[in-house]
Amino acid sequence: MFARIRTKNPSALPLRKSIPIKCRAVVRLGSTTPTARIFPNHKDIVEINTPEAIENSRSKLKMKECFATLKISQSSWFTFDDLDINILEFPIVIKRIYGFKGMGMELIETVEEFNNWSKGHPNKEGWYIEKFYNYAREYRLHVAQDVGVFMSWRKLRKSDATERWFFNSSNCNWVSPDHELFDKPRCWDSMCTHAINALTSTGLDIGAVDIRVQSNETKNPKFIVCEINSAPALGEVGIEKYRETIATLINNKYGKNNM
């Protein structure tokens, strides 16, 4: 018997039929498919990432509200419904509530730029505003309940990247902790704690947390948790790490259910 993988990210497809288990289990990586549709007429199903937890991480606003419950370090944000232009501190980033891969994000540095964006977007439903922090580095920490941080990467901007105010797969290379340019932040332990709390606050069992942090040239680097992703892109190393960690999660939950 194998864990049933339901994913929105094609890079995770190699996980299908690759995690042998002793119980019925469904693992959601971005999917919100109900358990009853995957295992009709069966009970006692082990779930890794419930549909509710996936929804908490899919909606940027729900995610931020979850983060606030555990006082996770994050940027301040506004919806257009409660916006007071007089209290906006530029620069800001305008984002889609259900965005992915940074699509639709726009850096706004002045009131004039904000007004121009607003004229081009008369219907602002589905957007929100976030304070922009121009911290020098960004890391992705993969975390799991009862496991902690099990994999991490630094997003290192490519030398020819033209857009340099954000970090994603289009303008970055990814380096592991054993790479000389990983440059582990001084506040790493605190970053790990906030990453685990981000997972807990949304109800996810496994996910990837993006954290932007100041340079190590700063004595006490500050950081913000940007988001948590339930369906991150996975390369060869990531597939192996997720296969091992998901198996551990399923065995742990199955054991607790049968104590």
N, C-alpha and C positions, 0 to 999 in steps of 0.2 A: 504494500500500500504506500502511496506517495502523497505528500502534501499537495493540496489543490492551490495553485498559484493564480491569483487574479490580479492583473497588472495593467496600468495605463502606459507603461514605458516598455517599448520593444527590447531595450537592452537587457531587461530582466527575464526575457523569455527562456534563456538557458536554464533557469531554475525549475522550469516545469518538468515533472516526472524525474526529478533528480534528488529529492529529499525523502528517503525512506523513513517511514514512521509506523508506530504500532496502534494508531488511533485515527479517526477521521478528523482532518484539520483543514482549514482554509486560511490562506495567507493573502492579505490584500495589500498591494503596493499601488495605491492610487485609485483602486476600484471601490465602488460602493455597492457591488452586487450583494443582495440579501443572502444570508446563509440558506434559507429555505429553497432558493433557486439552485443552489449548488448541491445541497444534500436534501432532496425532498424526502419527507417522511422519516427523517432520522433525528435523533436527539443526541445530547452530550457531544456536541461538536466543539473542538478546540478552535478558537478564533484568534488569529494574529492580526491586529489592526481591525477594529470593528468599523462598520459603516459610519457610525457617529463620530469616531475619532478621525477617520479620513476626512469627513466633512469639516471638522474643526480645523484641520490643517489646510484644506483646499481654499476656504474662504479666508483671505488675509485679515479681515476684520474679526471674524470669530477667533482666529489664531491669536491675534493681538489681545483680545479680551481674555483668552485663556492664559496667555503669558502674564497678564496683569495680576491674576489670582495668586501667582507664586512670586510676584515682584521680580520678574526676570528683566534684566537690563535690555531695554529696547528703545527705539526712537519714538518720540511723540507723534500722534497722528490725528487727523481730522477727517470727518466725512464732509461732503459739500452741504449737507443739511444743517450741520452745526458750525459752519465755517464763519469766522469773523476775520476778514481780511486785515483788520487793524492789528491783530495779534500774531499774524504769520511772521516767522523769522526765516528769512531767506539765507541760504538756498533751501529749496524743498524738492521733493521728488513726487510726481504724480504717477500713481500706479493703478492697475486694474485690480479689483477685488478678487477676481478669479484669473489672475495672470500666471504665466509660466515662461521660463527661460528669459525673463526680462522683457518680453514682448510688450510694447506699448508704454514702457517706462519713459518718463521725460524729466530731465533736470531743469528746474526753473530757478533762475538766480535773481530776478528782479520783478517788481510789480508789473512793469510793462510786459515782460515775457508771460507772466501769469494771465494778464488781461488778453493777450494775443491767443494764448492757448484756450482760454474760456470762450472766446468768439468762435473758434474753430470746433468747439465741443459744446454746443448748446444743451445737449442731453448728457448730463453728468452722472446719470445712474450707472453704477458699475465701476466708479472710480473713487479713489480716496487720496488724501495728501499725507505725506510723511516728511518729517524733518530729515534733512540730509546731513550725514556725518562723513567728512572726507578723511576717514582713517586710512592709514597706509596699506593695510594688509587684510586679506580675508581668508578664512579657513572653513573647511567643511568637516564636521565631526559626526560620524555615524554612531548612533547610540541605540541601546536596547535595554528594556526593563530587566533588572536583576543581573545585567551584564556590564552596563556602563558604556564607555567609549570603546568601541572595538576596531575602529579604523578612522584615519584622519588624513586630510590632504591640505596643502596650501594651494590657493589659486594664484598663480604667478603670471602677471600680465605679459603677453607676448611683446617683443620689442617693437613690432610693426603695428600694434593695436592703435586704431585711430580714436576709438571711444575709450577714455581712460578713467571715467568716473564710476564705472561699475565693473563687477567681476562676473564673468560667466564663461561657458565653454567656447563661445565664439572668439573671445579675446584673451583667453588664458590657457596656459599649460598647468597641469596639476602635478605637484611634487609631494612625495611621501616623507615621513619623519626622518628617514635615513638619508635624505638628500641634503647636501650642504646648504642649499638655499631655503630649507624649510623654516629656519629661523624661529624656533619655538618661542612663543611669547612668554614674558615673565609671569603673566597672569594666567597661565595655562590651566592650573588647577581650578581656578574660579570659572574659567570658560567651560571646563568640563562639567562643573556643578550646574551652571546655567543651562547647558545643553541637555543634561539629564532632566532638569526641571521643566524644560520646554517640552520634552517628550511626555512627561508625567501630566503636565497641565492640559495637554490636548487629548490625553487618553490613548495615545499610540503606544504600541509595543516595540516598534522599531522604526527608525527614521533618520534623516540626515539634516543636521542643523548648520546653517551658515552663520558665521560670526565675523564681524568686521572689527578690527582692533588697531590701536595706535602702534607706532613703531617701537621697537625695543630701545630706541634712543631716549624715549620717555621713561622716567624713573618708575612710575606706576602706571603702565598703559591702561587706558580705558577701552571698553569694548561695548558693542551692542549686538544682540541676537537679531539677525535680519529676518529669518524665517525657519520653519521646519518643513521638510519635504518628505512625503510618504512614498514617493515614486522617483527616487533619484536615478540618474544615469549610472550604469554599472559597467565597468570594464572587466577584464579577466580576473584581476585581483579581487575586485568587488564581488563578483559572482561567487567566488570561493568563500569569501568572508561571510556573505549573506547566507550561503548554503549552510555553513557551520553554525552561524548564530541563530538562524531560524529553527534549525533542528533542536538547539538548546532550549529556545523559547517554548517550542511545542512540548518537549519532554518535561520541562518545568511545569507548564500548565496542566498537562495530563497527570503528572504526579500529584499536584495539589488537588485536582478534581477527584482523585481516587485514594486519598488518604483516609 
